[in-house]
Amino acid sequence: MSEYERSRTMPALPEHIFDQASQVRRLDSWLPSELHVKAEDLPAVTVHEDTTGEDAAALFRAQPERLRLEWGTRDSHGYAGWLQVVDAGSGSSEVTVHLSFFDERHDPGADTVRSALEDSLARLEEQVRLRVDNGG
């Protein structure tokens, strides 16, 4: 099993970040660009990966009361992940993304995953900034 985690402090209220991150129709704006999520009957979703051309049955759950997202493969134990937003004070928040790969065949490697997590957090911060700057 491989596990990866990255955090980033963002200059926005936790609720604004969670609202941006948790909407399925907006996931493509901050997830790695090769991943595309299509909602089915939530929590069921399908994740399309451009690099392989494959679709994977997955689950996506938002827990607004905890400012937490959880996801993972639906029919196998390939991977799971979560995103947690916490108030960091003074109008900022800390966002942590965690990925666990239970099946090594799903793990693209430490450098690739770490880079993807950093890029995703940067993209999420940019989407939140654009949304807040444009009045929500």
Secondary structure, DSSP 8 states (H G I E B T S, - for coil): -EEEEEEEEESS-HHHHHHHHH-GGGGGGTS-TTEEEEESSTTEEEEEETTTTEEEEEEEEEEGGGTEEEEEESSS-SEEEEEEEEEEETTEEEEEEEEEESSGGG---HHHHHHHHHHHHHHHHHHHHHHHHTT-
